């Protein structure tokens, strides 16, 4: 799929005529990203990979479907939300709606 030093996995293909479309995931520390490639000659040669996602959130399980000129790509995107709670700062407690007991 790639000449990169990073591990690629989960390839998914979809074809329409001689056009073959490929999506796959690649582990780029610390996250996993999704790439897309296309061949217009039945898979003999491929264009350069196009990065579909950013490296700020891990993405997983790509899939692809093609109908004529329409290309549909889906994948899971993992977002980790970290909430920091500060004590002793009245403004933060008011924002959270916490009643401070005295």
Backbone bond lengths (Angstrom), bond angles and torsions (degrees), N, CA, C in turn:
res aa  C-N    CA-C-N  psi(-1)  N-CA   C-N-CA  omega(-1)  CA-C   N-CA-C  phi
1 X - - - 1.447 - - 1.519 111.38 -
2 X 1.332 115.24 -35.41 1.458 119.09 -174.67 1.526 109.85 -150.87
3 X 1.318 115.93 159.53 1.458 121.37 174.98 1.518 111.50 -99.33
4 X 1.318 116.55 13.48 1.453 122.48 -176.97 1.529 111.14 -74.51
5 X 1.324 115.65 158.40 1.457 120.98 174.90 1.525 112.14 -79.10
6 X 1.335 117.78 -9.23 1.453 122.16 -179.03 1.529 110.22 -84.79
7 X 1.328 115.77 153.31 1.461 122.74 -178.96 1.529 110.31 -76.57
8 X 1.333 117.08 125.66 1.464 122.60 176.29 1.523 109.35 -108.66
9 X 1.347 115.74 145.99 1.462 119.66 -179.24 1.529 110.22 -156.56
10 X 1.310 115.75 178.23 1.466 124.81 177.25 1.528 113.52 54.84
11 X 1.335 118.51 49.28 1.461 118.89 178.26 1.525 110.83 -69.87
12 X 1.325 115.98 140.94 1.463 122.51 175.69 1.519 107.91 -134.03
13 X 1.326 115.65 131.09 1.460 121.94 -178.65 1.519 110.70 -114.70
14 X 1.319 115.18 149.49 1.458 122.08 170.01 1.521 106.41 -147.45
15 X 1.331 116.22 138.55 1.476 119.66 -176.28 1.520 110.53 -129.45
16 X 1.316 114.06 150.89 1.458 122.61 173.68 1.522 105.91 -144.15
17 X 1.318 116.64 110.10 1.461 120.44 -173.58 1.518 109.26 65.13
18 X 1.333 116.53 -133.52 1.469 120.10 178.87 1.526 112.31 -89.47
19 X 1.334 117.10 0.86 1.461 121.16 178.07 1.525 109.87 -87.31
20 X 1.320 115.81 121.90 1.458 121.87 179.04 1.523 107.37 -116.73
21 X 1.323 115.95 131.44 1.467 122.07 -177.07 1.518 108.79 -117.62
22 X 1.323 116.39 137.87 1.458 122.78 -175.69 1.522 109.59 -131.59
23 X 1.328 116.53 133.76 1.461 122.00 167.36 1.520 107.40 -123.28
24 X 1.314 116.08 149.31 1.459 120.95 178.49 1.519 109.15 -157.36
25 X 1.310 115.83 161.93 1.455 119.77 177.19 1.518 109.28 -105.67
26 X 1.321 114.85 150.69 1.458 120.49 -179.85 1.521 108.83 -135.58
27 X 1.320 116.10 129.43 1.458 120.97 179.48 1.522 109.74 -81.33
28 X 1.324 114.90 111.82 1.459 122.13 176.34 1.519 105.42 -121.85
29 X 1.329 115.96 107.22 1.464 119.61 -174.19 1.512 111.27 -49.61
30 X 1.302 118.44 132.28 1.464 126.85 6.82 1.525 112.89 -96.75
31 X 1.315 119.60 3.61 1.458 121.22 -172.52 1.527 112.65 -122.09
32 X 1.314 114.96 178.48 1.457 122.49 177.02 1.527 108.24 -116.00
33 X 1.328 116.72 132.72 1.458 121.92 -178.19 1.524 109.97 -117.43
34 X 1.341 116.19 165.93 1.459 122.22 -178.62 1.532 109.22 -114.66
35 X 1.336 115.55 132.64 1.466 122.35 177.27 1.522 110.44 -117.87
36 X 1.340 114.72 156.98 1.465 123.21 177.33 1.524 108.63 -127.90
37 X 1.345 116.61 138.41 1.470 122.15 173.94 1.523 108.13 -135.60
38 X 1.342 115.99 156.21 1.454 121.14 -179.56 1.520 110.78 -137.76
39 X 1.322 114.52 143.84 1.457 121.83 173.07 1.520 107.50 -123.32
40 X 1.313 116.41 135.85 1.471 120.62 177.74 1.521 112.08 -105.58
41 X 1.347 116.58 4.76 1.467 120.16 -178.83 1.533 111.74 -125.99
42 X 1.326 115.64 38.59 1.452 120.00 176.32 1.511 115.32 73.85
43 X 1.318 118.52 14.69 1.454 121.98 177.10 1.522 114.59 101.16
44 X 1.329 117.46 3.39 1.463 120.12 178.54 1.527 111.25 -68.30
45 X 1.316 116.36 -43.17 1.469 121.04 177.34 1.527 108.26 -133.05
46 X 1.334 114.73 157.37 1.466 120.75 -175.36 1.516 110.92 -131.02
47 X 1.342 116.50 149.15 1.462 120.39 174.40 1.519 108.82 -75.95
48 X 1.330 116.71 172.67 1.462 120.86 175.95 1.520 109.83 -65.96
49 X 1.303 116.63 147.86 1.461 121.96 179.40 1.525 110.49 -65.47
50 X 1.336 115.41 141.81 1.464 122.52 176.95 1.526 107.28 -112.76
51 X 1.320 116.60 124.32 1.454 121.92 177.82 1.529 108.97 -74.98
52 X 1.334 116.99 121.23 1.464 121.08 -178.58 1.520 113.30 -94.72
53 X 1.318 117.49 -20.33 1.466 120.81 -176.08 1.520 110.21 -125.99
54 X 1.325 114.79 167.44 1.462 118.51 176.45 1.527 109.89 -91.22
55 X 1.313 116.32 174.56 1.466 121.15 -179.82 1.527 111.14 -100.55
56 X 1.347 117.11 16.88 1.460 120.54 179.81 1.521 112.31 -90.11
57 X 1.333 117.31 -22.13 1.461 122.44 -179.55 1.523 107.96 -134.27
58 X 1.319 116.99 141.43 1.458 120.25 176.97 1.519 110.44 -73.38
59 X 1.311 115.63 139.96 1.456 122.53 177.11 1.523 107.95 -124.50
60 X 1.333 116.11 151.18 1.451 119.53 -171.01 1.528 109.68 -151.09
61 X 1.317 115.54 160.16 1.457 124.76 172.41 1.537 113.97 53.03
62 X 1.337 117.63 59.32 1.465 118.77 178.01 1.527 111.21 -69.56
63 X 1.308 115.76 153.58 1.457 121.84 173.22 1.521 107.60 -146.71
64 X 1.330 116.25 158.40 1.461 120.72 -175.35 1.523 109.83 -143.42
65 X 1.316 115.55 147.54 1.459 122.62 175.34 1.528 107.39 -142.03
66 X 1.327 116.25 139.68 1.458 121.06 -178.20 1.528 108.87 -128.24
67 X 1.325 115.21 136.01 1.464 121.71 174.33 1.516 107.21 -140.73
68 X 1.332 116.80 104.64 1.464 120.52 -175.52 1.511 110.31 63.80
69 X 1.343 116.60 -124.39 1.467 121.05 178.82 1.518 112.95 -90.46
70 X 1.329 117.53 1.51 1.463 121.31 -178.01 1.526 110.15 -93.43
71 X 1.329 115.20 125.84 1.458 122.20 179.52 1.524 107.22 -118.49
72 X 1.321 116.10 125.60 1.461 121.26 -179.09 1.523 108.73 -118.43
73 X 1.328 115.97 123.05 1.464 121.93 178.80 1.520 108.01 -121.07
74 X 1.325 115.73 132.48 1.467 121.35 174.88 1.521 108.49 -127.86
75 X 1.328 115.83 154.10 1.465 121.86 177.22 1.519 108.14 -163.08
76 X 1.313 116.07 162.64 1.464 122.15 174.33 1.515 108.58 -88.99
77 X 1.309 116.58 140.73 1.456 121.61 177.19 1.526 108.10 -124.08
78 X 1.311 116.23 126.07 1.454 121.56 -178.06 1.517 109.47 -101.32
79 X 1.307 115.46 125.48 1.459 121.37 177.43 1.521 107.30 -120.79
80 X 1.299 116.44 122.61 1.457 121.49 178.09 1.521 107.49 -101.64
81 X 1.290 114.48 120.96 1.458 119.15 179.67 1.527 108.52 -104.22
82 X 1.292 115.26 128.85 1.452 121.01 178.80 1.522 107.84 -115.02
83 X 1.297 115.34 122.02 1.452 120.49 177.74 1.519 108.60 -104.48
84 X 1.303 116.03 128.17 1.458 121.29 178.38 1.519 108.37 -104.54
85 X 1.292 115.48 127.21 1.453 120.67 178.20 1.519 108.34 -110.00
86 X 1.313 114.62 127.28 1.450 120.49 -179.98 1.524 108.55 -106.73
87 X 1.285 115.73 140.23 1.459 119.62 176.85 1.511 108.89 -105.06
88 X 1.322 113.85 150.73 1.463 119.25 176.57 1.512 113.79 82.76
89 X 1.322 118.31 4.61 1.461 121.22 177.72 1.525 106.78 -112.83
90 X 1.323 118.29 101.96 1.465 120.93 -174.80 1.533 113.78 -54.99
91 X 1.325 117.41 -37.71 1.457 119.58 -178.02 1.530 111.01 -60.99
92 X 1.335 117.67 -41.87 1.461 121.02 -179.98 1.526 110.40 -65.13
93 X 1.323 116.26 -38.75 1.454 119.56 179.89 1.520 110.51 -67.01
94 X 1.313 117.85 -36.03 1.455 120.94 177.59 1.523 110.78 -67.36
95 X 1.320 116.75 -39.87 1.467 120.87 179.18 1.518 110.35 -62.78
96 X 1.327 117.04 -41.59 1.459 120.87 -179.64 1.519 111.86 -75.77
97 X 1.321 118.02 -13.98 1.445 121.26 -178.94 1.516 112.58 78.59
98 X 1.309 116.69 24.70 1.458 121.23 -179.53 1.526 108.65 -91.70
99 X 1.298 115.68 130.93 1.459 120.30 175.89 1.522 108.69 -85.23
100 X 1.295 116.40 119.92 1.453 120.92 179.60 1.533 108.67 -82.73
101 X 1.315 114.84 125.43 1.447 118.91 178.94 1.525 109.92 -90.19
102 X 1.328 115.73 135.73 1.469 119.85 179.00 1.500 110.50 -113.36
